[in-house]
Structure formats: structure tokens, C-alpha cells
Amino acid sequence: MDLFRNYSKHQAYLCIMNLENQIYAVVDVETTGKGLGGNRITEICIVRIQNGVVLDKFLSLVNPQQPIPGFITQLTGIDDSMVAQAPLFSEIAEEVLAFFEGAVLVAHNVGFDYNVIRNEFKRLQIDFTSKRLCSVRLSRKLLPNKSSYSLGRLCYSLSIPLDNRHRAEGDTDATVILFQRLLSLDDHFEVIGSFLNTKSKESTLPPNVPKEQFEELPSTPGIYLFKDQSHKVIYVGKAINIKKRVLSHFYTKKSKSYLMGQELYHIDYEETGNEAVALLREADLIRHFYPKFNSAQKKPRNTYQIISYKNQRGVLQLAVSISKSFDYSVITFYNRAQAVEKLEWMCEEFHLCPRYCSLQVTTGRCTHYKLRNCEGVCTGEEDVDDYNIKVKAAVDALQNDKPTFIIKESGRTKEENCFVLIKEGRYQGYGYVDHDIPVNSVDECETFIERKTPNYHTYQIINTYLRKNEMRNVVVLDQWSA
């Protein structure tokens, strides 16, 4: 096992080797296809080449130690019976490692093969690392304007034979010919050298997105959308620096980022000028698109209302209920505890009955442990009409306690301002306005905003903003001139 111990040492010398004499290990693996973490190798082929000449080839089926799904068998032709007597990866690991020794790992969509191989070694407690080149990204650079950069389409357009498709040897042999063609187009190794530069992140970028899309991303606050081949949104994110945040997805070894990168073909973005609106816009788009790779903000959240209704005795009763668009709703909350707390305040402040505020379940006199200033409506000591007047006053006070204000933030350019409008306690939307256009009332605000629907997440975003900024950038309505 000396090879295992010395492997990293050999890799360290790659950066100073002459690229003209560099050895490349072109590889393809077939797998069980059970996600990145559970993906096991069923077949591996490695071809070592130097100066464009094939030096050696390694090919082996591998027992993955788990069943091969039917759809994988249909794709590759490899089934459980074929690998039953095949060696375990641990039994060929030393030979595999020898083929990568001193070489740059090359694969078509190298991120997939590299991560699967790395995970196999990780199970053996071996930290496998390698310089790597992606023949998809190299092809985009050296063979521009192709309609597709999939291995099959590239081979067809370049008249490269591709036999035994979706088997390790067939795909590797075709990738070798493709890579030899790419080497011939890079006379002075300028492209390959730039890809292998330690500062270059080419090998970590998603294979199906041209590098130019990343270069065009702005370094400003906003949101970004990842889309698949059919332009379906698969992820929505927000950022203070869009370019930095997008790239960070692909510098990590997390399986979610890797799997997302494999499906990514297009990147769109919107500049918002500030983080607050980026957060609000992200919440809006996640709710609209329900993207595959977003986990946060997709779980349904209950909202709660304080409702008012007249019971059989004619008493106006209050209660907290899950929102169902009641016509007799007084106010909506995104947290049940907060709704109950507000109801307790109403009960105490206006001498209401805890029983008729649904704060305790009883059929006689109220006996709430905390609220003890009921004036006897539950026992007939207080007139129902008098009690109802107090309930109406409490409801009016609650409705008048809904603040109207704007949050002023930076716009997308130096010439504009951004504002978020909250009217009577409800998020209305956001807008942008030039510095020289006066906006002095809510009516004027409403002519500029893009209307949005409030939800649990927008409520949380705005509340967090207010707590974090301690009311800075907040203008309450009564501070504005009409």
C-alpha cells in the first residue's frame, strides 16, 4: 500500500510538469445511479495517454454491493448477475490508483466521474484527489458553436466512432479520441494550461453552462434562477453578490450542489439593489415555481386569525383560528402563539371574558389563571349589549394597531431609491423610483410598487429586517406630508 501513502505526493508535482509530456488518465464509470452519496461503481475503464498516444488501458466490472435498478440495466445492459462475481472496488483500488498516479484525470463531465471515484476511495478511508479536465468544457472552448456537447452528439458531429454506448469501455474509447482531437487544437497548451491553473475553477463549474454565463453575472444584490435544459426553474437563490454566491454553489463538495450542477443549463438573474428586496423576491419566486432543489420555504405554513362571531346567547365571541378566509376575521398572524398573546391583551385591556375569548374551555364562570377582570357576562351579571360594546372597542383598537410604513433601501442604480410598502400591517410589495420624483403618501407609493401577496415567509423577512435594523430606514405614514 505504499502507493496509497505516496499518491498525494505524486499529485503535488503535477503543477510543475511539462504539459507536452503530461500523462492523462481518461476515465468513464457506470454506476447504480442512486444519488451522489449512494452511487456505486458497476464498471470502470481508464486509458492512460501521453503525447496523444495510448499507453495502457484498465477495464473491470465492479460488484457495487447493492442491487442495480432496472432503469440502469436498461440504459447500460449491466445487471446484478453480471457483477455478482466481479471484484469489489476495494479489490481493484490499488490498480485503479496506479492508473491515476502522476496523471491528470480526464472525463466527459468530469465532476460526475471524479466524485463517484472519490467517494469509492473515501469508503476505504483514502483521500483521493487529482488534477482534472472536463472534456465538455474543453470542447466548448476549443470547438465552439456546437449545437450540443453531449458525448453522443459531439462524436456524431466529429465523425468519432462511439460503439457500445453507456458502457465504460465504449464511452472511454470515444472520449480518448475526442481528447486527442482537443489536444491537437491546443497547440501551445494555453487552454489546457489555463484549466489546470490552480486558480482556475473550470473543473468545478457545471459542464452544460458556458463559462461566459458566469462571467456575465453582476457582483450586486439580487436573485438568481437556475434552469434545466427545458428552461424549467430548478433553484432560486438570493445574494448580496450574485456572481460570488452562484459560483460558491460549485466550489463545495456537497452532493446537492453537485446534482444541481448536473441539471443546470441556464442561469438568469435579477438585480434588486439591496438584500431586503432580494429576500422578498426569492420568497415570491420559490412560491411561484416550487423549484426542485429548494428545500426551505416550500413547506406549507399555517396562518392564524382572530375571528369575531355572535354565539347563541348573542354574545360577541373572539377566537384564534387557522385562516380560512373568514369574512369576520379581525386580524391575521403567522404564528399561533402571537395570535393568542394578542387575544390575551384584548381580554385584559378591555375587561373581556376569557371564556368568550376562547382562552379557556368551561361552561360556567370563567376561572382563567391569569385573566381575572371579567365583569360577569359568563354568569349573567353583565348585560350582553354592554359586553358587546367592549368587544367592538377591542376589535377597533386591534384594527387601529396595524401600522402603515415603508422601508427605504438602495435602488439598482445610484439614480433611484427602492421602497417596501407595509399598509395596515400587511406587506403590499416593493417599487423603485428615481431620486428626483417625490413620493409623499401611500397613494403615491402604490403607483410605483409591484404588487405582491403576503405570506408567512415575507412576514418573517420583514420582521427580521425590523429587528436587525432597529427601525432604521423605516418611515411611518404619519411622518409623511399628505
Long-range contacts (C-beta under 8 A, 24 or more apart in sequence): 1-94, 3-94, 3-97, 3-98, 3-101, 4-94, 4-97, 4-126, 7-97, 7-100, 7-101, 7-126, 7-128, 8-127, 8-129, 10-101, 10-102, 11-102, 11-129, 11-130, 11-131, 13-102, 14-102, 14-104, 14-131, 14-196, 15-131, 15-196, 15-198, 19-189, 19-192, 19-193, 19-196, 20-51, 20-189, 21-50, 21-51, 22-50, 22-103, 22-104, 23-48, 23-49, 23-50, 23-55, 23-102, 23-103, 23-104, 24-48, 24-49, 24-50, 24-103, 24-104, 24-105, 24-106, 24-133, 24-179, 25-99, 25-100, 25-103, 25-104, 25-105, 25-106, 26-106, 26-107, 26-172, 26-175, 26-176, 26-179, 27-105, 27-106, 27-107, 27-113, 27-117, 27-172, 28-107, 28-108, 28-113, 28-168, 28-169, 28-171, 28-172, 28-175, 29-113, 29-116, 29-117, 29-168, 30-72, 30-76, 30-78, 30-166, 30-167, 30-168, 31-64, 31-72, 31-116, 32-64, 32-66, 32-67, 32-68, 32-69, 32-72, 33-69, 33-71, 33-72, 34-66, 34-69, 35-255, 35-259, 36-115, 36-116, 36-119, 36-255, 36-258, 36-259, 37-119, 37-255, 38-66, 39-116, 39-119, 40-64, 40-65, 40-66, 40-89, 40-120, 41-89, 41-116, 41-117, 41-120, 42-68, 42-72, 42-76, 42-78, 42-83, 43-76, 43-78, 43-167, 43-168, 44-92, 44-96, 44-117, 44-168, 45-168, 45-169, 45-171, 45-172, 45-173, 46-96, 46-99, 46-100, 46-172, 47-172, 47-173, 47-176, 48-99, 48-103, 49-176, 49-179, 49-180, 52-180, 52-183, 52-184, 54-176, 56-99, 58-95, 58-96, 58-99, 59-168, 59-169, 60-86, 60-87, 60-92, 61-86, 61-87, 62-86, 62-87, 62-88, 62-89, 62-92, 63-87, 63-88, 75-166, 76-166, 76-167, 77-166, 77-167, 78-167, 89-120, 89-123, 89-124, 90-124, 93-120, 93-121, 93-124, 93-126, 97-121, 97-126, 97-128, 100-128, 100-130, 103-130, 104-130, 104-131, 104-132, 104-133, 104-196, 105-130, 105-131, 105-132, 105-133, 106-132, 106-133, 106-134, 106-135, 106-175, 106-179, 107-132, 107-134, 107-135, 107-175, 108-134, 108-135, 108-136, 108-151, 108-171, 108-175, 108-178, 109-134, 109-136, 109-207, 109-262, 110-134, 110-135, 110-136, 110-203, 110-207, 111-203, 111-204, 111-206, 111-207, 111-258, 111-261, 111-262, 112-262, 114-203, 115-253, 115-258, 131-196, 132-203, 133-192, 133-195, 133-196, 133-203, 134-195, 134-202, 134-203, 134-207, 135-175, 135-178, 135-179, 135-182, 136-207, 136-208, 137-195, 137-202, 137-203, 137-205, 137-207, 137-211, 138-179, 138-182, 138-191, 138-192, 138-195, 139-178, 139-182, 140-210, 140-211, 141-191, 141-211, 142-182, 142-185, 142-186, 142-191, 143-182, 143-185, 149-207, 149-208, 151-175, 151-178, 154-178, 201-247, 201-250, 201-251, 204-250, 204-251, 205-250, 205-261, 206-250, 206-261, 206-262, 206-264, 207-261, 207-262, 208-262, 208-264, 208-265, 209-264, 209-265, 209-266, 209-267, 213-266, 213-267, 214-243, 214-246, 214-247, 214-267, 217-242, 217-243, 217-246, 217-267, 217-269, 218-242, 218-243, 218-269, 218-271, 219-243, 219-244, 220-271, 220-273, 220-412, 221-271, 221-272, 221-273, 221-274, 221-275, 221-277, 221-278, 222-269, 222-270, 222-271, 222-272, 222-273, 222-278, 222-281, 223-269, 223-270, 223-272, 223-278, 223-281, 223-282, 223-285, 224-267, 224-268, 224-269, 224-270, 225-267, 225-268, 225-269, 225-285, 225-289, 226-260, 226-264, 226-266, 226-267, 226-291, 226-293, 227-264, 227-265, 227-266, 227-267, 227-268, 228-263, 228-264, 228-265, 228-266, 229-263, 229-265, 231-265, 231-266, 233-285, 233-289, 233-291, 234-260, 234-263, 234-264, 234-291, 234-292, 234-293, 235-260, 235-291, 235-292, 235-293, 235-294, 236-282, 236-285, 236-286, 236-289, 236-291, 236-294, 237-282, 238-275, 238-278, 238-279, 238-281, 238-282, 239-278, 240-275, 240-278, 242-269, 242-271, 256-293, 259-293, 260-293, 263-292, 271-412, 272-412, 272-418, 273-409, 273-410, 273-411, 273-412, 273-413, 273-416, 273-418, 273-432, 274-409, 274-410, 274-411, 274-418, 276-407, 276-409, 276-420, 276-461, 276-465, 277-409, 277-418, 277-420, 277-430, 279-461, 280-420, 280-427, 280-430, 280-452, 280-458, 280-461, 280-462, 283-455, 283-457, 283-458, 283-461, 284-452, 284-453, 284-458, 286-457, 287-455, 287-457, 297-457, 301-334, 301-455, 301-456, 301-457, 302-336, 303-332, 303-333, 303-334, 303-455, 303-456, 304-332, 304-333, 304-334, 304-335, 304-336, 304-338, 304-339, 305-329, 305-330, 305-331, 305-332, 305-333, 305-339, 306-330, 306-331, 306-333, 306-339, 306-342, 306-343, 306-346, 306-398, 308-391, 308-395, 311-356, 313-384, 314-384, 314-388, 315-356, 315-377, 315-384, 315-387, 315-388, 316-356, 316-387, 316-388, 316-391, 316-392, 317-356, 317-357, 317-358, 318-343, 318-346, 318-347, 318-352, 318-356, 318-357, 318-358, 318-391, 318-394, 319-343, 319-357, 319-358, 320-358, 330-395, 330-398, 330-399, 331-398, 331-399, 331-402, 331-425, 332-426, 334-455, 334-456, 334-459, 334-460, 342-398, 344-370, 344-371, 346-394, 346-395, 346-397, 346-398, 347-371, 348-373, 349-394, 349-397, 350-390, 350-391, 350-393, 350-394, 350-397, 351-375, 351-390, 352-387, 352-390, 352-391, 352-394, 353-377, 353-378, 353-387, 356-387, 399-424, 401-425, 402-426, 403-476, 403-477, 404-442, 404-476, 404-477, 405-474, 405-475, 405-476, 405-477, 406-445, 406-474, 406-475, 407-462, 407-465, 407-473, 407-474, 408-473, 408-474, 408-475, 409-473, 419-445, 419-448, 419-449, 420-462, 421-445, 421-446, 421-449, 422-462, 426-454, 427-452, 427-454, 427-458, 427-459, 427-462, 428-452, 428-454, 440-480, 440-481, 440-482, 441-480, 441-481, 441-482, 442-477
